[in-house]
Amino acid sequence: MKKPFLSALLIFSALFSSAQYSFDPKKLAQELKELSSSVMDGRKTGTEGNRKARVYIIDHLKQTGIERYVPNYEQPFSISQAGSLTDGTGGVNVLGVIPGKKKETIVISAHYDHLGSRDGKTYFGADDNASGTAALLAMAEYFKKNTPEHRIILAFFDAEEIGLRGSRYFVSATDLMKENIVLNINMDMVARGDKNELYVCGTYYHPNLKPAVESVPKFEGFKLLFGHDGPSSGEDDWTNQSDQGSFHAKKIPFLYFGVEDHPDYHRATDTFDKINQDFYAKSVETILQSVKALDRSLNQN
């Protein structure tokens, strides 16, 4: 009698584990793996590897049925700084949109570019930021099936690594008042919490957003911490260290989800095999639940 009981228990445990997530964790990990593979050659802005990553993202948006925010999902922009790119071309943001029940808009973002190859080494950028890019693809699938209260713009920004160029262009080229953008949620490095810690930056400036994030279910052993913003953070202030800084400059409320720097940050060793897939899945689910809570709470205001 013990063996059938044990088998049933194992099956139940497997189902329970799978049911924890609003997406397929295996698919999430596979997409991160592909985005950080040698085929993408480090995804540096203006390179063939970057173009391949862009095609990969657009194909997934099309397959998911996500509407275009701009023609062919692509928002090209020039890079004025001489010598920034290998071939002198500009960058390209990838933008999709999911209609909501309200006219106000939440922008969920992640940069898909990285450092490319140099000195015979490929900088794969698995955590930075294939992790945020794959997470945004998972959110695209979720909100396509589950209509949000607010309209959502899915922003895959380019050229973050050379000065937040893609997000800076987006906020300057977009009529922010007409689009009714009320919040930016940015993801950059969300897969390598070596202490099982994911940080939320931005509540120092926007304390009204904190209760919604605090309300999300917590995974055992997983820590969601607030900080790395405001004067007390000193050199550890993340406010302007990723694309949320472009929104902050335009006085648009933001939250940035990310992990603290690890030994492989901006090194060729930031590879898929270093990703803690259990932490990554919990991280993405926590961010997704936070987006849902924010979507509901902003709707009540």
N, C-alpha and C positions, 0 to 999 in steps of 0.2 A: 504493500500500500504506500510505502514511502516514496518509491520512484515516481509514480504518476503524480503524487502531490508535489514533489520537487520539480517535475517538469512543468506542471501548471504554474508553479510559483515563478519559475524562470521566465516563462512566456509572459506572465503578468508583469514582471519586473521590466522586461524588454518593452512591452507596450506602454507602461507607465513612463519609462525613460523617453520614448519617442514622443509621447503626448505632452512632454514639457515644452515643446517648441512649436512656434507658429509657422515654421518653415522646415525644410528637409536639411538637417545638419550635414549629411553626407554630400548633398549637392552644393551647399555653401562651401565646404572644404574643397571640393573638386574645382569650383570656380576660382577660389583663391589660388589653388595650385596652378591652374592654367594661366591666370593673369600674371603669376610670378615665375612662369617657366622661361626657359632659354629662348623660346620662340619670340617672346615679347622683348627680349634684349634690353631689359631695364626700363622700357617705356619712356625714354627721355623725349621731351617735347621737340617736335620737328623731325623725328626719326621714323624709320620704317616700323620699328618695334612699337612706337607710340601709336602709329596708324593702325597696326594690327590690334592693339588693345581697344582702340576706338571702334573698329569694326566689330570686335567681339561684343562690346557693350551694346552697340546699336542692334546687332542681330538678336541679342537677348531681349531687348526692349520690344522689338517687333514681334518676336515669338510670344511674348507675354501679353501683347495687345495694348501696350502703352502708347498713348497719343504723343505726337510730336509737339514740342513747345515752339520749336523753330524748324524751318525747312530741313528735311532729312535728319532731324535731331541735332544738327551741327551748327554751332555758333563760332565761326572763325574770328580770330583777332590777331593783330600784328604785335610783334615784340620790338620795341624801339631800341632796346639796349644792344648795341653792336657786339657781336661775338657771343651772344648768349646761346645760340643754336648752331648745330653743326652745318646746316645748309642754308641758313638765313631765312627760313620760312617762319610763319607764325604758329600760334597754338590754336586748338579747337576744343571748345567746351561741348559736352554732349548733354542735351536737355530734353527731358520728357515731362509730361504733365498728366496728373490724375484728377479729374473733376471731383469736387466735393459738394456738400450740401449748402455750403456758404460761399460767399464771394471772396472772403479773406483767404490768403495763401500762406502756407508754410513751405519753406525751401529746405529740403533735406539734401545734404551735400557730402561729397567725398572726392578727393583729387585722385585721378588715375595715373598721373605721370610719376616718374621717378628719375633716377640719376643716369640711367643708361649704362654704357660700357666705356671704360677708360683704363689705360695702362694694362691692357690685356685682361681686365677683370670685368665681369658683368655684375652690376648692382641690381639684384633681382627685386628688391623692395616688396617682400612678402607681407610683412607687417605694415610697411610704409610705401604705398598704401593700398596694396592689393586687398588687404583685409577690409578696409572701409568701402572699397569699390564693390567687392562681392557682397558685403552687408547691404549696400544700397540696392543691388539687384534683387536680393531677398525681400527687401521692403517693397520694391516695385511689385513683385508678385503678390505679396500679402495685401497691399492696399488696392490692387486691381480687383481682387476677389472680395475685399471688405471695404466698401465705400467710406472714406473718411468724412468727417464733418467739414473740414477745410479743404480747399483745393491744395494739392501738393505738387510742387515742382521738384522733379528729381534732377539734381545738378551734379554731373560728373565733371569736375573742373580739371582743366589742364594747366600746366606751368605754375603749379603751386611751389615747386622746388626752386624756382628762380624769382621769387618775390610775390607770390599770391596773384600772379598776373591774370589767370583765368577768372577768378572770383572778382578781382578788381574791375575787370572789363565788364563782367555780368552786371554788377551793381551800377556801373556808370552808363551802360547801354540800355538798361531796363527802366521803364517809367515805374518807379517804386510805388508811387501813390496810386497810379492806375491799377497796378497789379495787386494792391492791397497786401503787400508782404508784411506779415505780423511777427514772423519768427524764422530764424535760421537754426537748424540742428545739423551740426557738422561732425563727421566721423573721420578721424585720422589716427591710425595705429591703434587698433582695438583687439588685437589677437595675441599679444605677448605680455600678459600680466603675470610676471614671474612670482609675484606675491599674491596672486589672485585678486588684484586690485584694479578696478576701472574707475577713472576719475570723471567728474562732471565739472567743467569750468564754465563760469558765467553767472552763477546765482548771486555772486557779490554785487553785480550790477543789476540783476533782475531777480530779487528775492521772491517775487510773486510766482516764479516758475518752480521754485524748490518743492513746495508741497506735492505737486503732481508727480515729480520724480521720486520723492520719498514714499509715495503710495504704492509703487510697483512691487510685485511679489519678489522676494529675495531667495536666491539659491543658497543652500547650505555651503558654507566655506567660501562664498563669493562675496567680495566687498565692493560696494558702490560708494565712493567717497566724493566729497565736495571740496573744491579748492583750486589752487594754482591760478587764482585771479585776485585782483585788488592789490593795494599798496603793500600789504604784509607779505606778499609772495616774493617780492624782490626780483632777483634774476630768474626765479622759477615761475614767473607770471606767463601763462600760456595765452593770454587774451588775444595777442596779435601774431601768434606763432603758427597759425594755420588759417584756412580760408574764412573762418568766422570773423577774423579781424577786418575783412573787407565790409562785412555787414555792420560790425560794431562801429566802424568809421562813419557809416551812414545812419547811425543811431537806431538800427534795427535790432531788437532783442535777439540774443543768441544763446545756445548751449553747445558746448564742445565736449564730445566724448572721446577719451583717449587714455593710453597708458603712459607711465613714466618711461623715459629713455632706458633702453637696455644695451648691453655690450655690442649688439649687432646693428644699432641705429646708424644709418648712413654708411654701412659697410657692405662689402660683397657677401658677407655671411648672413645677411637678412634673407634667409631662404625658407622654403615651405616646411622642410623637415624640423625647423626650430619652433613651429607653431604648436601651441598646446590646444588641440582641437576641442577638448572639453571646455576649457576656459573661453575659447573663441565663440562656441555656440551659446554659452551662457551670457557672454558679453553682448552678442547681437540680439538675443532674446530680451535682455534687460533694456537695451536701447529701444527696441521695437515697442516694448510695453510702455516705456517712457514717452515715446511719440504718441501712442494711443491715449495715454493719460493727459498729455498736454493738449492733444486735439480735442478731448472732451472738456478739459478745464477752461481753455480759451474760449470755447463755445458758450460757456456759462457767463463769461464776462461781458 
